[in-house]
Amino acid sequence: MLFIRVIIILVIGTNFLYAAVPLIKVSQIPPDEQLELYEESEELYALKVMEYFYSAAVLRTQLVLSGRENVREIFPPTLEELTVPDIEIIKKYYRIAWDFYNQVLAEPERKIVQLQQQIITNEKKHIQEVLNTLQDNWTQLKDCQQEKLDIIKKLNKDCYERISKLYKALEEQDIDMITILSVSISENLFLNNNGQKVTNDPSLGVRINLNVYKLFGFWRGLDIWYEYVAPRIITTSIIQGMPSYELKEVWNSNLHSIGFSGRIMPIINLDNYTDGFKLGLGYFWANGYIYNKSFTDYDWSGLRGDVEYFAGNFARFLPIELYISFSVFHSLNKELILRADNFRDNEFNLSRTNFALTLGLRYNFWRTIF
């Protein structure tokens, strides 16, 4: 019995003396609450990853030198793994190191004393290789960062130059800017050959101009337009009786026009100022009747021509033009007849041609220099 006890003690002692002792201890991984702090610091994160990788590399080398076969390969962390904080990467290298640590503990090492120096030598060589790899990765990272900074600086410079040019062009009030869309309001006075029997008060009108240079690619001054005017026509009828008296009646009238116009070169060249002539040609249609009176109407249509002079400024925040125009309305086959009632002797014949004077204000709210 005593002999058996001695044998057991010798075996245990021998195993203790020659048992494999890990050359490095693997530190416990911090709790998840603490790991979240590593995601906030790229330096601390990279150090923690390298700590577990270093432990894994040392322990793997110990296993290889002890004669262990088919030891799992490990590779240094990639540039992305070191620069993009991720808790799972820390856990990955911790599991690798801890697995090697347990394998070393389970591996009976009979040559550990003799192999200590060889392990240290090989480990130093391996560590130097890892450091060289990390140095190369770090150099590549710095080069990439510098390249990104150079690209950002170039883009910022280009954007600044373009914005400066655009701002300068706007500051200089480039009179060659294209007005894409404009809206006008006007007062219109119609002229006719019927003396005092047919008169009119100034009538409100609205016009929309659309520049078609972008559509057709020629003549920057070509516009198409639509205009609506509500003529305030007043007819005066003589009512026979004892005594005779005049009856003035107001017409509800509508005048629609569509057409195109072309801008002629400016006449006066001044800073922040533009002017010129526009010539227009279009088609019109008009109708009307007397308020609250049956059997009264007129219906007229034909061609119209316009001559306009405009002047204004090209200020960025108030691109307004004042214009005055003279218009000719002519029907090719129909006279303008206002029927004041159902009796033919109470008609007002204004012939086939009539005229109008217009004073308006135009707002160019959509303009471009491109």
VOBA-1610 file (N, C-alpha, C; in pm, whole numbers, padded with zeros to 5 digits, always signed):
BEGIN
Met+00083-00119+00000Met+00000+00000+00000Met+00087+00125+00000Leu+00190+00124+00085Leu+00282+00237+00090Leu+00354+00254-00042Phe+00387+00142-00107Phe+00455+00146-00236Phe+00369+00214-00343Ile+00240+00180-00338Ile+00147+00240-00437Ile+00139+00390-00417Arg+00134+00434-00289Arg+00127+00577-00262Arg+00251+00650-00313Val+00366+00589-00295Val+00491+00652-00343Val+00487+00667-00495Ile+00442+00558-00561Ile+00433+00564-00708Ile+00342+00678-00753Ile+00226+00692-00688Ile+00130+00798-00725Ile+00191+00935-00705Ile+00260+00955-00595Ile+00322+01085-00566Ile+00426+01117-00671Leu+00510+01013-00707Leu+00612+01036-00810Leu+00551+01073-00944Val+00442+01006-00980Val+00376+01036-01108Val+00321+01178-01107Ile+00253+01212-00995Ile+00195+01347-00986Ile+00304+01452-00988Gly+00411+01427-00915Gly+00519+01524-00912Gly+00585+01540-01046Thr+00608+01426-01112Thr+00669+01433-01245Thr+00581+01510-01342Asn+00450+01484-01339Asn+00356+01555-01427Asn+00354+01704-01396Phe+00366+01738-01267Phe+00367+01878-01227Phe+00492+01949-01280Leu+00608+01874-01271Leu+00733+01934-01314Leu+00738+01954-01464Tyr+00677+01857-01539Tyr+00688+01862-01684Tyr+00556+01897-01753Ala+00455+01933-01676Ala+00327+01969-01738Ala+00344+02097-01819Ala+00266+02108-01926Ala+00274+02226-02012Ala+00215+02346-01939Val+00296+02450-01924Val+00251+02575-01861Val+00240+02680-01970Pro+00123+02741-01987Pro+00109+02845-02091Pro+00210+02957-02071Leu+00273+02998-02182Leu+00372+03105-02174Leu+00310+03240-02148Ile+00184+03253-02172Ile+00114+03380-02151Ile-00025+03352-02102Lys-00074+03438-02018Lys-00208+03421-01963Lys-00307+03507-02042Val-00420+03448-02072Val-00524+03519-02147Val-00614+03592-02047Ser-00619+03724-02059Ser-00703+03802-01968Ser-00850+03780-01998Gln-00930+03787-01895Gln-01074+03768-01913Gln-01132+03883-01996Ile-01227+03848-02079Ile-01292+03951-02161Ile-01383+04035-02073Pro-01381+04168-02088Pro-01466+04255-02005Pro-01614+04229-02032Pro-01702+04269-01937Pro-01848+04258-01961Pro-01889+04342-02081Asp-02009+04314-02133Asp-02058+04387-02251Asp-02068+04535-02226Glu-02102+04576-02100Glu-02114+04718-02072Glu-01980+04789-02092Gln-01870+04720-02052Gln-01739+04780-02070Gln-01691+04770-02215Leu-01730+04662-02282Leu-01689+04647-02422Leu-01744+04759-02509Glu-01862+04810-02472Glu-01922+04919-02552Glu-01833+05044-02550Leu-01753+05058-02442Leu-01664+05174-02435Leu-01553+05165-02540Tyr-01514+05042-02577Tyr-01408+05027-02677Tyr-01455+05074-02814Glu-01586+05070-02839Glu-01636+05115-02969Glu-01626+05266-02983Glu-01609+05336-02872Glu-01601+05481-02875Glu-01458+05532-02894Ser-01358+05442-02884Ser-01218+05482-02900Ser-01149+05383-02993Glu-01107+05430-03109Glu-01041+05342-03205Glu-00908+05290-03151Glu-00835+05373-03073Glu-00704+05331-03021Glu-00720+05218-02919Leu-00811+05236-02820Leu-00833+05132-02720Leu-00884+05004-02785Tyr-00970+05019-02882Tyr-01026+04903-02952Tyr-00915+04823-03022Ala-00826+04895-03096Ala-00718+04828-03168Ala-00622+04758-03071Leu-00593+04822-02958Leu-00504+04761-02858Leu-00564+04633-02801Lys-00696+04635-02776Lys-00761+04516-02719Lys-00760+04400-02819Val-00785+04430-02946Val-00781+04324-03048Val-00640+04266-03058Met-00539+04355-03060Met-00402+04307-03071Met-00359+04229-02946Glu-00413+04265-02830Glu-00379+04191-02707Glu-00420+04044-02720Tyr-00544+04020-02762Tyr-00589+03882-02774Tyr-00521+03810-02892Phe-00494+03884-03001Phe-00424+03820-03111Phe-00282+03781-03069Tyr-00215+03871-02996Tyr-00080+03840-02948Tyr-00080+03715-02859Ser-00176+03705-02766Ser-00187+03589-02677Ser-00209+03462-02759Ala-00298+03472-02859Ala-00327+03355-02943Ala-00203+03312-03021Ala-00126+03410-03072Ala-00007+03377-03150Ala+00098+03306-03064Val+00119+03357-02942Val+00216+03295-02851Val+00176+03152-02817Leu+00050+03134-02780Leu+00003+03002-02739Leu+00004+02903-02857Arg-00029+02950-02975Arg-00024+02861-03091Arg+00119+02815-03118Thr+00214+02910-03110Thr+00355+02874-03129Thr+00400+02770-03027Gln+00354+02784-02904Gln+00389+02687-02800Gln+00336+02549-02835Leu+00215+02544-02887Leu+00158+02415-02926Leu+00236+02351-03040Val+00277+02433-03139Val+00352+02379-03255Val+00487+02325-03211Leu+00556+02399-03125Leu+00689+02357-03081Leu+00684+02237-02987Ser+00572+02215-02926Ser+00559+02100-02837Ser+00534+01971-02916Gly+00522+01984-03050Gly+00502+01866-03131Gly+00358+01841-03169Arg+00272+01932-03135Arg+00130+01916-03167Arg+00110+01931-03318Glu+00032+01845-03378Glu+00005+01850-03521Glu-00134+01907-03548Asn-00149+01956-03673Asn-00279+02011-03718Asn-00329+02122-03626Val-00236+02209-03588Val-00276+02323-03505Val-00342+02428-03595Arg-00448+02483-03548Arg-00528+02580-03626Arg-00444+02702-03664Glu-00456+02743-03791Glu-00387+02863-03838Glu-00460+02989-03788Ile-00382+03092-03762Ile-00442+03223-03730Ile-00373+03328-03815Phe-00446+03434-03845Phe-00394+03541-03930Phe-00409+03675-03858Pro-00318+03767-03885Pro-00327+03899-03820Pro-00459+03968-03855Pro-00506+04055-03768Pro-00629+04130-03799Pro-00612+04213-03925Thr-00719+04222-04003Thr-00716+04303-04125Thr-00724+04450-04089Leu-00697+04533-04189Leu-00704+04678-04168Leu-00844+04721-04126Glu-00946+04660-04186Glu-01084+04696-04152Glu-01118+04654-04009Glu-01067+04534-03967Glu-01095+04487-03831Glu-01031+04575-03726Leu-00918+04640-03761Leu-00850+04727-03664Leu-00903+04869-03663Thr-00966+04913-03771Thr-01007+05054-03781Thr-01156+05075-03764Val-01235+04969-03775Val-01381+04982-03759Val-01420+04910-03631Pro-01440+04982-03520Pro-01470+04919-03391Pro-01593+04828-03399Asp-01575+04704-03350Asp-01684+04606-03349Asp-01658+04510-03234Ile-01751+04501-03140Ile-01735+04416-03023Ile-01714+04270-03064Glu-01780+04227-03171Glu-01771+04087-03214Glu-01627+04051-03256Ile-01550+04148-03308Ile-01410+04121-03345Ile-01327+04094-03219Ile-01351+04173-03113Ile-01280+04148-02986Ile-01312+04009-02935Lys-01441+03975-02936Lys-01483+03843-02888Lys-01424+03732-02974Lys-01410+03755-03104Lys-01355+03654-03195Lys-01212+03617-03155Tyr-01125+03719-03138Tyr-00986+03690-03104Tyr-00970+03643-02961Tyr-01065+03683-02874Tyr-01060+03630-02737Tyr-01089+03480-02739Arg-01189+03436-02816Arg-01222+03294-02822Arg-01106+03213-02880Ile-01037+03269-02981Ile-00922+03198-03039Ile-00812+03181-02934Ala-00779+03291-02864Ala-00673+03285-02763Ala-00709+03190-02650Trp-00836+03198-02605Trp-00879+03112-02494Trp-00878+02965-02535Asp-00909+02935-02660Asp-00907+02797-02708Asp-00764+02742-02708Phe-00667+02820-02755Phe-00527+02778-02751Phe-00478+02762-02607Tyr-00525+02851-02520Tyr-00484+02843-02379Tyr-00527+02710-02318Asn-00649+02670-02341Asn-00699+02544-02288Asn-00628+02424-02350Gln-00591+02436-02481Gln-00519+02327-02545Gln-00379+02309-02484Val-00316+02423-02452Val-00184+02413-02388Val-00196+02347-02252Leu-00299+02385-02175Leu-00317+02324-02043Leu-00341+02174-02054Ala-00407+02131-02160Ala-00438+01989-02175Ala-00324+01911-02241Glu-00220+01979-02285Glu-00112+01912-02357Glu+00003+01881-02262Pro+00035+01750-02239Pro+00151+01716-02155Pro+00280+01751-02229Glu+00358+01838-02169Glu+00481+01886-02234Glu+00603+01828-02163Arg+00677+01748-02238Arg+00794+01684-02178Arg+00923+01758-02209Lys+00915+01849-02304Lys+01039+01916-02344Lys+01031+02066-02319Ile+00946+02107-02228Ile+00923+02249-02213Ile+01047+02324-02168Val+01127+02260-02083Val+01247+02328-02035Val+01346+02349-02147Gln+01363+02243-02231Gln+01459+02253-02339Gln+01412+02346-02451Leu+01279+02356-02463Leu+01226+02433-02575Leu+01196+02579-02541Gln+01221+02618-02415Gln+01189+02755-02375Gln+01260+02857-02463Gln+01390+02836-02484Gln+01467+02932-02561Gln+01422+02936-02706Gln+01392+02814-02762Gln+01346+02808-02901Gln+01212+02878-02917Ile+01124+02859-02816Ile+00992+02925-02821Ile+01009+03076-02820Ile+01095+03123-02730Ile+01114+03268-02719Ile+01169+03324-02850Thr+01267+03252-02909Thr+01328+03299-03033Thr+01226+03305-03146Asn+01151+03195-03161Asn+01050+03191-03267Asn+00940+03294-03243Glu+00906+03312-03116Glu+00800+03408-03086Glu+00842+03550-03117Lys+00968+03579-03086Lys+01017+03712-03120Lys+01010+03735-03270Lys+01049+03631-03347Lys+01044+03642-03493Lys+00900+03662-03541His+00809+03585-03483His+00668+03597-03524His+00611+03733-03487Ile+00648+03777-03366Ile+00599+03910-03323Ile+00652+04019-03415Gln+00776+04006-03457Gln+00834+04106-03546Gln+00761+04107-03681Glu+00724+03987-03729Glu+00648+03980-03853Glu+00512+04047-03839Val+00448+04023-03723Val+00318+04086-03698Val+00332+04237-03692Leu+00437+04282-03624Leu+00459+04427-03615Leu+00484+04488-03752Asn+00560+04417-03834Asn+00584+04466-03970Asn+00455+04475-04050Thr+00371+04370-04033Thr+00241+04371-04104Thr+00155+04487-04057Leu+00153+04507-03925Leu+00074+04618-03871Leu+00128+04752-03917Gln+00261+04761-03924Gln+00321+04886-03972Gln+00281+04914-04116Asp+00282+04808-04199Asp+00239+04825-04338Asp+00093+04866-04346Asn+00008+04801-04264Asn-00135+04835-04263Asn-00156+04979-04218Trp-00079+05018-04117Trp-00094+05154-04065Trp-00050+05258-04170Thr+00058+05223-04242Thr+00104+05312-04348Thr-00001+05324-04458Gln-00061+05211-04495Gln-00167+05214-04597Gln-00285+05296-04549Leu-00319+05281-04420Leu-00431+05357-04366Leu-00404+05506-04372Lys-00281+05546-04336Lys-00248+05688-04340Lys-00250+05739-04483Asp-00201+05657-04577Asp-00203+05698-04717Asp-00346+05715-04767Cys-00434+05621-04728Cys-00576+05629-04769Cys-00642+05754-04710Gln-00612+05780-04583Gln-00670+05897-04519Gln-00621+06025-04585Gln-00492+06029-04618Gln-00438+06147-04683Gln-00499+06166-04821Glu-00518+06054-04892Glu-00580+06061-05025Glu-00723+06113-05016Lys-00797+06066-04913Lys-00934+06114-04894Lys-00934+06264-04863Leu-00840+06307-04778Leu-00832+06450-04744Leu-00801+06533-04868Asp-00712+06482-04954Asp-00677+06555-05077Asp-00799+06566-05169Ile-00877+06456-05179Ile-00997+06459-05264Ile-01098+06558-05209Ile-01118+06556-05076Ile-01213+06648-05014Ile-01171+06793-05036Lys-01040+06820-05019Lys-00991+06956-05041Lys-01014+07000-05186Lys-00988+06909-05279Lys-01007+06943-05421Lys-01154+06971-05451Leu-01243+06886-05397Leu-01386+06908-05419Leu-01431+07040-05357Asn-01383+07067-05237Asn-01419+07193-05172Asn-01371+07313-05254Lys-01249+07300-05308Lys-01195+07409-05389Lys-01277+07429-05515Asp-01312+07318-05583Asp-01392+07328-05706Asp-01529+07389-05678Cys-01593+07341-05571Cys-01725+07395-05536Cys-01718+07543-05503Tyr-01614+07581-05429Tyr-01599+07722-05392Tyr-01579+07808-05516Glu-01496+07759-05611Glu-01473+07837-05732Glu-01600+07851-05814Arg-01678+07743-05824Arg-01802+07751-05903Arg-01903+07844-05838Ile-01917+07831-05705Ile-02010+07919-05634Ile-01965+08064-05645Ser-01834+08087-05638Ser-01782+08224-05649Ser-01812+08282-05786Lys-01794+08199-05891Lys-01824+08248-06026Lys-01972+08281-06041Leu-02056+08192-05989Leu-02200+08215-05998Leu-02240+08339-05921Tyr-02185+08354-05801Tyr-02217+08471-05719Tyr-02170+08599-05787Lys-02048+08592-05847Lys-01996+08709-05915Lys-02083+08747-06033Ala-02128+08645-06107Ala-02216+08673-06222Ala-02345+08738-06178Leu-02400+08689-06067Leu-02524+08747-06016Leu-02501+08887-05963Glu-02385+08908-05897Glu-02355+09040-05845Glu-02340+09142-05957Glu-02281+09097-06067Glu-02261+09189-06179Glu-02388+09211-06260Gln-02497+09143-06222Gln-02626+09163-06289Gln-02614+09141-06439Asp-02572+09023-06476Asp-02551+08989-06616Asp-02681+09007-06694Ile-02684+09106-06787Ile-02808+09134-06859Ile-02836+09029-06966Asp-02745+08934-06984Asp-02767+08829-07082Asp-02839+08708-07023Met-02891+08723-06903Met-02964+08613-06841Met-03092+08585-06918Ile-03132+08458-06918Ile-03255+08417-06987Ile-03369+08413-06886Thr-03478+08479-06920Thr-03599+08472-06838Thr-03683+08356-06890Ile-03694+08252-06813Ile-03770+08135-06855Ile-03920+08161-06847Leu-03964+08221-06736Leu-04107+08241-06715Leu-04129+08376-06648Ser-04228+08449-06695Ser-04261+08579-06637Ser-04412+08597-06635Val-04457+08682-06544Val-04599+08713-06529Val-04616+08864-06531Ser-04718+08912-06603Ser-04741+09056-06616Ser-04884+09091-06577Ile-04899+09209-06521Ile-05031+09267-06502Ile-05032+09401-06576Ser-05147+09436-06632Ser-05149+09556-06717Ser-05285+09624-06710Glu-05282+09750-06752Glu-05404+09827-06776Glu-05411+09855-06926Asn-05529+09828-06984Asn-05545+09836-07128Asn-05656+09936-07163Leu-05627+10018-07262Leu-05726+10114-07311Leu-05748+10089-07459Phe-05875+10059-07498Phe-05907+10025-07636Phe-05955+10149-07711Leu-05911+10159-07837Leu-05946+10273-07922Leu-06033+10224-08036Asn-06137+10301-08071Asn-06225+10262-08181Asn-06270+10386-08257Asn-06345+10363-08363Asn-06386+10473-08451Asn-06532+10512-08432Asn-06592+10480-08318Asn-06734+10507-08299Asn-06760+10626-08207Gly-06663+10711-08190Gly-06683+10836-08118Gly-06725+10816-07973Gln-06828+10892-07934Gln-06874+10891-07795Gln-06974+10779-07767Lys-07018+10708-07870Lys-07119+10604-07847Lys-07061+10479-07781Val-06935+10449-07810Val-06869+10333-07751Val-06739+10381-07686Thr-06734+10370-07555Thr-06614+10408-07481Thr-06571+10290-07392Asn-06460+10308-07327Asn-06416+10204-07233Asn-06326+10264-07128Asp-06332+10208-07011Asp-06241+10245-06903Asp-06118+10155-06909Pro-06007+10198-06846Pro-05889+10110-06842Pro-05925+09971-06789Ser-05877+09870-06858Ser-05917+09732-06828Ser-05796+09652-06779Leu-05820+09568-06679Leu-05713+09487-06620Leu-05684+09366-06707Gly-05556+09338-06724Gly-05514+09221-06801Gly-05401+09146-06732Val-05388+09018-06766Val-05282+08932-06712Val-05218+08857-06828Arg-05086+08850-06828Arg-05014+08780-06935Arg-04906+08690-06874Ile-04887+08573-06936Ile-04781+08480-06898Ile-04691+08459-07019Asn-04560+08482-07002Asn-04462+08462-07109Asn-04373+08342-07075Leu-04351+08256-07174Leu-04263+08141-07158Leu-04156+08145-07266Asn-04029+08151-07223Asn-03918+08151-07318Asn-03892+08009-07367Val-03880+07992-07499Val-03868+07858-07558Val-03727+07828-07606Tyr-03629+07908-07560Tyr-03491+07884-07602Tyr-03444+07745-07561Lys-03481+07702-07438Lys-03439+07570-07390Lys-03502+07457-07471Leu-03620+07483-07529Leu-03689+07379-07605Leu-03634+07367-07747Phe-03611+07482-07812Phe-03574+07480-07953Phe-03425+07509-07977Gly-03358+07568-07879Gly-03215+07589-07890Gly-03172+07702-07981Phe-03262+07793-08016Phe-03221+07907-08096Phe-03301+08030-08053Trp-03243+08148-08076Trp-03299+08279-08044Trp-03343+08287-07897Arg-03252+08337-07817Arg-03277+08346-07672Arg-03394+08439-07640Gly-03434+08528-07733Gly-03540+08624-07704Gly-03678+08582-07750Leu-03697+08456-07791Leu-03826+08411-07842Leu-03916+08363-07729Asp-04036+08421-07719Asp-04135+08384-07616Asp-04264+08338-07683Ile-04335+08249-07613Ile-04476+08225-07645Ile-04555+08277-07525Trp-04676+08326-07549Trp-04748+08391-07441Trp-04899+08367-07452Tyr-04963+08387-07338Tyr-05110+08387-07330Tyr-05150+08509-07249Glu-05257+08576-07295Glu-05304+08697-07226Glu-05456+08694-07213Tyr-05500+08740-07097Tyr-05644+08758-07075Tyr-05669+08901-07031Val-05769+08964-07097Val-05809+09101-07063Val-05961+09103-07049Ala-06007+09177-06950Ala-06152+09196-06932Ala-06188+09339-06971Pro-06215+09364-07100Pro-06245+09501-07145Pro-06369+09558-07075Arg-06359+09680-07030Arg-06473+09749-06964Arg-06539+09840-07067Ile-06618+09779-07156Ile-06682+09853-07266Ile-06812+09916-07216Ile-06834+10041-07257Ile-06956+10115-07219Ile-07020+10168-07348Thr-07145+10131-07371Thr-07217+10183-07488Thr-07322+10284-07443Thr-07342+10388-07526Thr-07439+10495-07496Thr-07547+10494-07604Ser-07670+10469-07562Ser-07784+10467-07655Ser-07873+10588-07628Ile-07931+10644-07733Ile-08023+10756-07720Ile-08165+10700-07716Ile-08234+10722-07607Ile-08372+10675-07592Ile-08464+10792-07625Gln-08543+10772-07732Gln-08634+10877-07776Gln-08755+10886-07684Gly-08793+11005-07655Gly-08910+11025-07569Gly-08926+11171-07535Met-09010+11196-07438Met-09039+11333-07393Met-08999+11345-07246Pro-08874+11383-07218Pro-08769+11419-07315Pro-08686+11296-07351Ser-08595+11312-07448Ser-08502+11205-07481Ser-08390+11199-07377Tyr-08332+11084-07361Tyr-08223+11072-07263Tyr-08125+10964-07313Glu-08006+10969-07251Glu-07901+10873-07286Glu-07903+10756-07187Leu-07881+10637-07244Leu-07873+10516-07161Leu-07734+10454-07178Lys-07659+10457-07069Lys-07524+10398-07072Lys-07530+10259-07012Glu-07470+10163-07082Glu-07473+10022-07039Glu-07332+09965-07041Val-07301+09887-06936Val-07168+09827-06921Val-07172+09682-06968Trp-07071+09645-07045Trp-07064+09511-07101Trp-06972+09421-07017Asn-07015+09297-07006Asn-06927+09193-06948Asn-06851+09130-07063Ser-06720+09161-07071Ser-06643+09122-07189Ser-06522+09038-07150Asn-06482+08953-07244Asn-06363+08869-07227Asn-06282+08871-07355Leu-06151+08888-07340Leu-06061+08889-07455Leu-05943+08796-07424His-05931+08691-07505His-05822+08595-07489His-05728+08607-07609Ser-05598+08589-07583Ser-05500+08595-07691Ser-05388+08497-07665Ile-05336+08438-07771Ile-05214+08357-07764Ile-05126+08397-07881Gly-04995+08381-07865Gly-04906+08418-07974Gly-04762+08403-07934Phe-04675+08464-08013Phe-04532+08462-07985Phe-04474+08600-08009Ser-04363+08627-07945Ser-04297+08757-07958Ser-04147+08738-07955Gly-04077+08834-08015Gly-03931+08828-08019Gly-03871+08956-07966Arg-03765+08941-07886Arg-03697+09057-07828Arg-03588+09106-07920Ile-03584+09238-07939Ile-03479+09302-08018Ile-03371+09352-07923Met-03250+09364-07971Met-03134+09400-07888Met-03160+09526-07806Pro-03099+09536-07687Pro-03117+09654-07602Pro-03076+09783-07673Ile-03139+09890-07633Ile-03111+10021-07694Ile-03011+10098-07609Ile-03031+10096-07477Ile-02944+10169-07384Ile-02865+10067-07304Asn-02732+10081-07297Asn-02647+09989-07223Asn-02599+10056-07094Leu-02662+10021-06984Leu-02624+10071-06854Leu-02616+09955-06756Asp-02533+09972-06652Asp-02525+09869-06549Asp-02658+09854-06479Asn-02693+09728-06451Asn-02817+09695-06378Asn-02942+09746-06448Tyr-02933+09765-06580Tyr-03047+09821-06653Tyr-03058+09749-06786Thr-03181+09725-06827Thr-03203+09662-06957Thr-03327+09723-07020Asp-03328+09730-07150Asp-03446+09778-07222Asp-03442+09720-07362Gly-03545+09750-07440Gly-03551+09701-07576Gly-03692+09697-07628Phe-03708+09646-07749Phe-03838+09633-07813Phe-03873+09485-07827Lys-04003+09459-07824Lys-04055+09326-07855Lys-04160+09340-07963Leu-04153+09254-08060Leu-04253+09247-08166Leu-04328+09116-08151Gly-04463+09125-08154Gly-04542+09005-08132Gly-04651+08987-08235Leu-04688+08861-08253Leu-04796+08826-08345Leu-04876+08714-08280Gly-05012+08726-08290Gly-05092+08623-08225Gly-05233+08616-08279Tyr-05311+08533-08209Tyr-05452+08513-08245Tyr-05536+08548-08123Phe-05651+08613-08146Phe-05737+08652-08034Phe-05880+08605-08060Trp-05957+08591-07954Trp-06101+08568-07962Trp-06167+08640-07845Ala-06281+08704-07872Ala-06346+08789-07772Ala-06496+08768-07779Asn-06563+08789-07665Asn-06709+08784-07660Asn-06755+08864-07540Gly-06887+08897-07539Gly-06940+08973-07428Gly-07090+08994-07439Tyr-07144+09049-07331Tyr-07287+09080-07327Tyr-07309+09186-07220Ile-07429+09250-07227Ile-07463+09352-07127Ile-07518+09282-07004Tyr-07474+09331-06888Tyr-07521+09271-06763Tyr-07674+09277-06752Asn-07735+09165-06714Asn-07880+09159-06684Asn-07966+09204-06801Lys-07923+09170-06923Lys-08004+09210-07038Lys-07995+09103-07145Ser-08106+09054-07190Ser-08110+08948-07291Ser-08089+09005-07430Phe-08062+08915-07524Phe-08046+08949-07666Phe-07935+09050-07689Thr-07833+09048-07605Thr-07717+09136-07625Thr-07593+09047-07631Asp-07508+09075-07728Asp-07386+08997-07736Asp-07295+09053-07842Tyr-07171+09004-07838Tyr-07080+09020-07951Tyr-06984+08903-07948Asp-06936+08867-08064Asp-06844+08755-08078Asp-06749+08789-08192Trp-06620+08798-08159Trp-06524+08850-08257Trp-06392+08778-08240Ser-06320+08754-08350Ser-06190+08687-08343Ser-06107+08729-08464Gly-05975+08707-08452Gly-05888+08745-08562Gly-05743+08744-08520Leu-05662+08823-08590Leu-05519+08831-08564Leu-05487+08959-08489Arg-05376+08957-08416Arg-05330+09077-08346Arg-05179+09090-08363Gly-05136+09215-08367Gly-04993+09245-08371Gly-04958+09343-08261Asp-04840+09327-08201Asp-04797+09410-08088Asp-04659+09468-08114Val-04643+09590-08069Val-04511+09655-08062Val-04494+09703-07919Glu-04390+09654-07855Glu-04372+09683-07712Glu-04233+09740-07686Tyr-04227+09841-07598Tyr-04100+09889-07546Tyr-04097+09860-07397Phe-03988+09800-07350Phe-03978+09764-07208Phe-03846+09818-07152Ala-03847+09840-07023Ala-03728+09886-06952Ala-03737+09837-06808Gly-03620+09805-06752Gly-03620+09757-06614Gly-03480+09726-06567Asn-03469+09657-06456Asn-03339+09618-06403Asn-03337+09466-06385Phe-03214+09413-06366Phe-03196+09270-06348Phe-03147+09240-06207Ala-03196+09315-06110Ala-03159+09286-05972Ala-03204+09146-05935Arg-03121+09074-05856Arg-03152+08934-05826Arg-03283+08921-05750Phe-03309+09016-05660Phe-03424+09000-05573Phe-03547+09076-05622Leu-03533+09160-05726Leu-03648+09233-05776Leu-03636+09251-05927Pro-03645+09143-06006Pro-03630+09151-06151Pro-03760+09198-06217Ile-03782+09328-06217Ile-03909+09385-06265Ile-03884+09470-06389Glu-03980+09464-06482Glu-03975+09547-06603Glu-04106+09623-06616Leu-04096+09746-06664Leu-04212+09828-06698Leu-04221+09835-06850Tyr-04341+09816-06904Tyr-04351+09816-07049Tyr-04477+09891-07094Ile-04469+09940-07217Ile-04584+10003-07284Ile-04591+09943-07424Ser-04713+09915-07469Ser-04727+09851-07600Ser-04846+09908-07676Phe-04837+09894-07805Phe-04946+09932-07896Phe-04987+09807-07972Ser-05118+09777-07971Ser-05169+09654-08032Ser-05273+09686-08138Val-05272+09603-08241Val-05371+09612-08349Val-05449+09481-08353Phe-05582+09490-08347Phe-05670+09374-08356Phe-05746+09382-08489His-05735+09276-08569His-05798+09279-08702His-05859+09143-08733Ser-05984+09147-08778Ser-06052+09026-08823Ser-06054+09025-08975Leu-06024+08909-09033Leu-06016+08900-09178Leu-06154+08895-09243Asn-06256+08852-09170Asn-06385+08830-09236Asn-06505+08875-09153Lys-06482+08949-09044Lys-06596+08981-08959Lys-06574+09114-08889Glu-06676+09200-08894Glu-06669+09326-08822Glu-06711+09305-08677Leu-06658+09392-08591Leu-06695+09388-08449Leu-06826+09466-08432Ile-06932+09394-08403Ile-07065+09455-08388Ile-07116+09426-08248Leu-07151+09529-08175Leu-07208+09516-08041Leu-07359+09531-08054Arg-07434+09426-08023Arg-07580+09432-08030Arg-07634+09464-07891Ala-07687+09587-07878Ala-07735+09632-07747Ala-07873+09579-07714Asp-07950+09534-07815Asp-08079+09469-07791Asp-08113+09390-07917Asn-08239+09346-07927Asn-08274+09263-08041Asn-08321+09344-08161Phe-08300+09475-08156Phe-08338+09559-08271Phe-08212+09599-08345Arg-08212+09586-08475Arg-08094+09613-08556Arg-08056+09759-08553Asp-08150+09850-08518Asp-08114+09991-08517Asp-08039+10029-08390Asn-08013+09933-08303Asn-07936+09961-08182Asn-07810+09875-08179Glu-07740+09875-08291Glu-07614+09805-08302Glu-07500+09906-08317Phe-07384+09866-08266Phe-07266+09953-08273Phe-07160+09880-08355Asn-07130+09934-08471Asn-07034+09872-08561Asn-06896+09938-08540Leu-06800+09856-08496Leu-06666+09908-08470Leu-06566+09865-08576Ser-06614+09818-08690Ser-06532+09780-08806Ser-06446+09656-08776Arg-06363+09622-08871Arg-06281+09502-08857Arg-06149+09527-08781Thr-06110+09651-08765Thr-05981+09682-08704Thr-06001+09773-08583Asn-05936+09734-08474Asn-05938+09816-08352Asn-05799+09816-08291Phe-05779+09912-08199Phe-05646+09932-08143Phe-05652+09934-07991Ala-05533+09918-07929Ala-05527+09922-07783Ala-05390+09972-07739Leu-05389+10048-07629Leu-05266+10091-07563Leu-05258+10018-07429Thr-05138+09971-07397Thr-05120+09892-07275Thr-05002+09945-07194Leu-05024+09956-07065Leu-04918+09989-06971Leu-04911+09875-06868Gly-04795+09812-06856Gly-04789+09694-06771Gly-04662+09685-06688Leu-04668+09593-06593Leu-04555+09563-06505Leu-04529+09413-06512Arg-04404+09376-06546Arg-04370+09236-06566Arg-04268+09192-06459Tyr-04297+09075-06401Tyr-04207+09018-06299Tyr-04144+08891-06355Asn-04012+08892-06372Asn-03938+08778-06425Asn-03892+08689-06309Phe-03977+08598-06267Phe-03947+08525-06145Phe-03869+08396-06168Trp-03851+08354-06293Trp-03770+08234-06319Trp-03667+08270-06425Arg-03542+08288-06381Arg-03435+08331-06471Arg-03313+08242-06449Thr-03229+08234-06552Thr-03109+08151-06541Thr-02999+08211-06629Ile-02874+08185-06588Ile-02760+08230-06668Ile-02701+08113-06747Phe-02760+07994-06738Phe-02706+07877-06804Phe-02779+07852-06936
//
